[in-house]
Amino acid sequence: MSVPVLNVVDLKKRYAETTALGGVTFEVRPHEVVGLIGENGAGKSTLLKSLVGLVQPDSGRIELRGNAVKLRSVAHAGSAGIGMVFQEQSLIPNVTVAENILLGAEGGAVRGGIYRWRELARRAQVQLDKIGCLVDPMAITDTLSFAQRQLVEIAKVLAIEERTHAEPVVLLDEPTSVLDSDEIEILFAQIERLRTHASVVFVSHRLDEVMKVADRVYVLRNGQTVGEFVPGQTDEAELQRMMIGRDAQGSHYHEDAQVDVSAKPVRLRVSGVSLKGVCDAVSFDVRRGEVVGLAGVQGSGREELSRALFGAETLSSGHISIEGEVKRFRSPRAAIAAGFGFVPAERRREGMVATMTIAENVTLPHITTVCNGPFLDRPRERRIVNDWVQKLRVKAPSIAASIATLSGGNQQKAVLARWMVSGDLRVLILDHPTRGLDVGAKSEVYKLIRTLSATDVAIVLLADSLEETIAMSHRVIVMKDGKVSAEIPAPVSSKPSPLEILERMI
Amino acid sequence: MSIKVDDKIGTVRRAIPVRDARALFLRFMPGIVLVVLVLAVALANPLFLRPNSLLTAADSAAPLLVLAAGAMLVILCGSIDLSVAALASMCSVFVALWVPALGGWAVLAAVLVGATAGLIQGAVHVVAQIPSFIVTLGGLAVWSGIGLVASSAATVGVEGDSLEWAFTRIGDARIPSAALIAAGVAVLIAAVFWFTPVRRWFEAVGSAEPAAVLAGVPAAQIKLAAFTVSGACAGLAGGLLVARTYSGAPGLADSLLLPVVAAIVVGGTAITGGYGGIGRTVIGVLIITVLRVGLSVAGVDPSIEQIIYGVLVIGAVSLTIDRSKFQVMK
């Protein structure tokens, strides 16, 4: 067997309380397409960032053609022979394709600081020809479609070949996430062509795509490579289990604590809600104590819808009602006054005020519960916050400590606590409440959701993964292109399969 | 290139001790600097510690404190008000013009004019979503222009004693009334900050506006309030200046802009918002005032003062700025 082009050995990276990479090992052989698959949070992006020098691993080795390398920057990784096609594209929109492809490697195309356009175009064309891309090198980049720009990025990465005089390793980070199905087919054809010039690492969380395009596939879970397989020789259920892990059983999600809500009255009714350009005439009900999972791919409109329910986006038509009473929230403030709570996906930016203490963060939305008229009652605040911190088992030195000093899981518990202090929480909207948390903290958040559900809080959940959606929800509302495409019951006794939901998402 | 480096999971564990050390440093540094400065000036000229010189220093600090107290509120909620000095100049012209008709009430009228001007700037910033830096830089020019037009570009003298209350000495201790007025403004803000949740709202908006809005904090109203109070303070400062110079003039307070910003940041309020307070601003104003006295005691050319303020602002900001708020420093 030939020497692997890229060999990654036991790569590790820790961020404070979370392990992003806990030992990743894999190899890429010449002209091979290797798939890397894993759920959100499995460590895919940290791994890719270490391979292009954006993140410095704590330990482990990266070997290129048998030589250990330390990658310091994207440019350095490029000169060592690794290039990445970024998920959020890295092209400069207002210059030509040729300038983008040769950026920083113009060589003879610049003389005395002045572009020689003909030479520039010729050199760019060489790269575009490698993948048979028909884009004009003199076109301005932002006049191209997303799919075309992606091809230009691939061509740009291939330019590494001339610099290193060796075939490069091309990393494709979730390249299909914003393409439609025709474009995905074209991309797959390009990858076939690409392998004659390079070795390819294809990263995705979509099993079907990886199965189609890769020669070999590594499975990542919780920052570790947990398996290697050849497509066609392993069955899908086995792979699912490998991705999710054996601990992702009922107990992790506290499924036995899922209460029956079929007899409960409707608390939240969403009637024909439309958001301009995002979603159209969405209707569904949430009963008291019910957890309704909103499933959908990026662009399905579920994030925007969840924010709109909380008054953070303006409805263009339709309305929501609580216990039969029609509400029109003009701001989150109005929604909070009506008993709504919201846990945003970006905790550090939107969920908490990092410069303030735990107590100040917990009482911020319902400050009147710790005020006498306009005046703060600090002793009462301490009592109430201490009480909730203990109930939710927030591990903190003191409630006067800065919330930034807590671990992610404890921060999230404090963020959840803020909606409970008023004692009148009626609807809770959770946008990726377990994002970035480790397994133990996730389980605690799940337990908290079950507890809230048992106290009749109506919950709308946008989960991190389909498994989480299915396990936590009483019912799953599937959204596609801004519309509800399916409503799938998920009682404890007969949870739907991920595939059933996936089919309606895309 | 639009490569976004994910900073959601920062290196918290390692960062905490550093942050704590920095926070401690920032908390006590302004006080230490003030004490050191006072000692240095006293060493150079022991007469400085006599009550009379201290009271004179306090008197001269009054307009600066009033301006800085208002401008600090704007900075605390994450915006900036560059118009305060120009607005104070404009208000000084109005006070001088109105004294013949309104007597001492001209100052109250100027406070209302200042508040209205501040509210307008705040509304343009909040409603039209224009950076406060630009709104108040434009405002600076507008208020200067109005002051020039209203005064026909000349100093407006004030006759009589209707403003005497704002520039006199009270009681046997001969406490300057202007210093008492300025202290009253500071105490009022401190009381509101301590007894009500307002301070948290200012900090939350200044520190993380998206999070504040999602927690139901009335961010727009907070900002409007900050700009309005800042404008009102500028009006009051204009009145105090008229009382001590017996005249109002376009440009009367213009040279105070840099000292105001210097006092706020030297006191330890972060220019990026979300961190600071009125106590720090008082200390900052005292530092600037003692510095000014010290420079004259040391016989330094007053033209050099501006250079020192400029360096001081940059130095203090470099210590207090929250760089994590920026992806690229513009």
Interface residues (C-beta under 8 A of the other chain):
Chain A: Y15 A16 E17 T18 A20 S45 K49 L54 V74 F86 E88 Q89 S90 L91 I92 F310 A312 S331 P332 R333 A335 I336 A337 F342 P344 E346 R348 R349 E350 G351 M352 V353 A354 T355 M356 E360 L364 P365 I367 C371 P374 F375 L376 A404 T405 S407 G408 R418 G436
Chain B: M1 S2 I3 K4 V5 D6 K8 I9 G10 T11 V12 R13 R14 I16 R19 F195 T196 P197 R200 E203 A204 S207 A208 P210 A211 A212 V213 L214 A215 G216 V217 P218 G274 Y275
